[in-house]
Amino acid sequence: MRTATRSARLGLRVTPQQEVVLRRAAEVSNRSITDFILDSAYQAAEQTLLDQRLFLVNSSQSQALLSMLDRPEQDNPGLKDLFSRRAPWNT
């Protein structure tokens, strides 16, 4: 996020438990609670917007894409290797 003058104001209410968690997370991140919440919310908003994808294609591009999707699957050793490994969060 670029540095700019903050002129808009947002307000929110939280439960006491949420406040404790947010303050602690901000503290361990060495940031103010405002900066922590704003940065976290901004990142989540960007990701949400990036997940909304719209593909505008002409007729021939559309047909080419559908043809690729209709092709039979092909062996992919790299993917087989990747999916055979244990996920890092499951170790």
TIKEDO-363767 format. One record per residue (C-alpha): residue number from 1; residue in one letter; chain; x, y, z. Coordinates in nm, 4 decimals. Example, Ala and Ser with C-alpha at 12.3 -4.5 7.8 and 13.67 -1.06 7.14 Angstrom:
<nodes>
+-----+------+-----+----------+----------+----------+
! seq ! type ! mol !        u !        v !        w !
+-----+------+-----+----------+----------+----------+
!   1 !    A !   A !   1.2300 !  -0.4500 !   0.7800 !
!   2 !    S !   A !   1.3670 !  -0.1060 !   0.7140 !
+-----+------+-----+----------+----------+----------+
</nodes>
This chain:
<nodes>
+-----+------+-----+----------+----------+----------+
! seq ! type ! mol !        u !        v !        w !
+-----+------+-----+----------+----------+----------+
!   1 !    M !   A !   0.0000 !   0.0000 !   0.0000 !
!   2 !    R !   A !   0.1479 !   0.3356 !  -0.0943 !
!   3 !    T !   A !   0.1962 !   0.6041 !   0.1651 !
!   4 !    A !   A !  -0.0724 !   0.8688 !   0.1342 !
!   5 !    T !   A !  -0.2558 !   1.1038 !   0.3616 !
!   6 !    R !   A !  -0.5343 !   0.9222 !   0.5372 !
!   7 !    S !   A !  -0.8441 !   1.1364 !   0.5150 !
!   8 !    A !   A !  -1.1296 !   0.8851 !   0.5083 !
!   9 !    R !   A !  -1.2570 !   0.7429 !   0.8343 !
!  10 !    L !   A !  -1.3875 !   0.3926 !   0.9052 !
!  11 !    G !   A !  -1.5321 !   0.2742 !   1.2320 !
!  12 !    L !   A !  -1.5917 !  -0.0735 !   1.3643 !
!  13 !    R !   A !  -1.7024 !  -0.2416 !   1.6821 !
!  14 !    V !   A !  -1.5402 !  -0.5553 !   1.8114 !
!  15 !    T !   A !  -1.5922 !  -0.7945 !   2.0979 !
!  16 !    P !   A !  -1.3495 !  -0.7720 !   2.3895 !
!  17 !    Q !   A !  -1.1923 !  -1.0999 !   2.2777 !
!  18 !    Q !   A !  -1.1420 !  -0.9709 !   1.9230 !
!  19 !    E !   A !  -0.9830 !  -0.6554 !   2.0598 !
!  20 !    V !   A !  -0.7379 !  -0.8547 !   2.2705 !
!  21 !    V !   A !  -0.6345 !  -1.0688 !   1.9748 !
!  22 !    L !   A !  -0.6002 !  -0.7693 !   1.7413 !
!  23 !    R !   A !  -0.3982 !  -0.5685 !   1.9935 !
!  24 !    R !   A !  -0.1675 !  -0.8643 !   2.0633 !
!  25 !    A !   A !  -0.1135 !  -0.9312 !   1.6927 !
!  26 !    A !   A !  -0.0370 !  -0.5633 !   1.6326 !
!  27 !    E !   A !   0.2020 !  -0.5645 !   1.9258 !
!  28 !    V !   A !   0.3999 !  -0.8682 !   1.8071 !
!  29 !    S !   A !   0.4102 !  -0.7124 !   1.4588 !
!  30 !    N !   A !   0.5554 !  -0.3920 !   1.6064 !
!  31 !    R !   A !   0.2758 !  -0.1877 !   1.4501 !
!  32 !    S !   A !  -0.0062 !   0.0228 !   1.5797 !
!  33 !    I !   A !  -0.3430 !  -0.1466 !   1.6004 !
!  34 !    T !   A !  -0.4715 !   0.0919 !   1.3317 !
!  35 !    D !   A !  -0.1881 !   0.0023 !   1.0938 !
!  36 !    F !   A !  -0.2260 !  -0.3677 !   1.1681 !
!  37 !    I !   A !  -0.6018 !  -0.3719 !   1.1070 !
!  38 !    L !   A !  -0.5804 !  -0.1487 !   0.8000 !
!  39 !    D !   A !  -0.2997 !  -0.3491 !   0.6394 !
!  40 !    S !   A !  -0.4729 !  -0.6802 !   0.7143 !
!  41 !    A !   A !  -0.8078 !  -0.5598 !   0.5819 !
!  42 !    Y !   A !  -0.6458 !  -0.4068 !   0.2745 !
!  43 !    Q !   A !  -0.4630 !  -0.7318 !   0.1910 !
!  44 !    A !   A !  -0.7858 !  -0.9302 !   0.2327 !
!  45 !    A !   A !  -0.9721 !  -0.6822 !   0.0122 !
!  46 !    E !   A !  -0.7072 !  -0.7004 !  -0.2602 !
!  47 !    Q !   A !  -0.7160 !  -1.0805 !  -0.2539 !
!  48 !    T !   A !  -1.0950 !  -1.0813 !  -0.2740 !
!  49 !    L !   A !  -1.0836 !  -0.8526 !  -0.5753 !
!  50 !    L !   A !  -0.8087 !  -1.0563 !  -0.7423 !
!  51 !    D !   A !  -1.0199 !  -1.3692 !  -0.6993 !
!  52 !    Q !   A !  -1.2919 !  -1.2097 !  -0.9118 !
!  53 !    R !   A !  -1.1672 !  -1.2830 !  -1.2589 !
!  54 !    L !   A !  -1.3398 !  -1.1889 !  -1.5793 !
!  55 !    F !   A !  -1.2088 !  -1.3128 !  -1.9099 !
!  56 !    L !   A !  -1.3214 !  -1.1218 !  -2.2161 !
!  57 !    V !   A !  -1.2460 !  -1.3171 !  -2.5323 !
!  58 !    N !   A !  -1.3661 !  -1.3106 !  -2.8877 !
!  59 !    S !   A !  -1.5364 !  -1.6050 !  -3.0570 !
!  60 !    S !   A !  -1.2196 !  -1.7717 !  -3.1889 !
!  61 !    Q !   A !  -1.0436 !  -1.7359 !  -2.8524 !
!  62 !    S !   A !  -1.3453 !  -1.8830 !  -2.6789 !
!  63 !    Q !   A !  -1.3465 !  -2.1801 !  -2.9162 !
!  64 !    A !   A !  -0.9724 !  -2.2348 !  -2.8651 !
!  65 !    L !   A !  -1.0177 !  -2.2325 !  -2.4871 !
!  66 !    L !   A !  -1.3075 !  -2.4786 !  -2.5035 !
!  67 !    S !   A !  -1.1005 !  -2.7056 !  -2.7289 !
!  68 !    M !   A !  -0.8159 !  -2.7056 !  -2.4773 !
!  69 !    L !   A !  -1.0555 !  -2.7873 !  -2.1953 !
!  70 !    D !   A !  -1.2077 !  -3.0738 !  -2.3945 !
!  71 !    R !   A !  -0.8714 !  -3.2406 !  -2.4653 !
!  72 !    P !   A !  -0.7988 !  -3.5642 !  -2.2798 !
!  73 !    E !   A !  -0.5754 !  -3.5279 !  -1.9795 !
!  74 !    Q !   A !  -0.2034 !  -3.5759 !  -2.0261 !
!  75 !    D !   A !   0.0463 !  -3.7333 !  -1.7923 !
!  76 !    N !   A !   0.2279 !  -3.4689 !  -1.5884 !
!  77 !    P !   A !   0.5157 !  -3.6114 !  -1.3821 !
!  78 !    G !   A !   0.5707 !  -3.2797 !  -1.2030 !
!  79 !    L !   A !   0.2130 !  -3.2688 !  -1.0770 !
!  80 !    K !   A !   0.2256 !  -3.6354 !  -0.9769 !
!  81 !    D !   A !   0.5361 !  -3.5621 !  -0.7716 !
!  82 !    L !   A !   0.3807 !  -3.2525 !  -0.6144 !
!  83 !    F !   A !   0.0597 !  -3.4284 !  -0.5146 !
!  84 !    S !   A !   0.2492 !  -3.7292 !  -0.3775 !
!  85 !    R !   A !   0.4271 !  -3.5104 !  -0.1185 !
!  86 !    R !   A !   0.2855 !  -3.4405 !   0.2248 !
!  87 !    A !   A !   0.1590 !  -3.0852 !   0.2669 !
!  88 !    P !   A !   0.3911 !  -2.8748 !   0.4881 !
!  89 !    W !   A !   0.1068 !  -2.7958 !   0.7270 !
!  90 !    N !   A !   0.0383 !  -3.1685 !   0.7763 !
!  91 !    T !   A !   0.3891 !  -3.2608 !   0.8936 !
+-----+------+-----+----------+----------+----------+
</nodes>
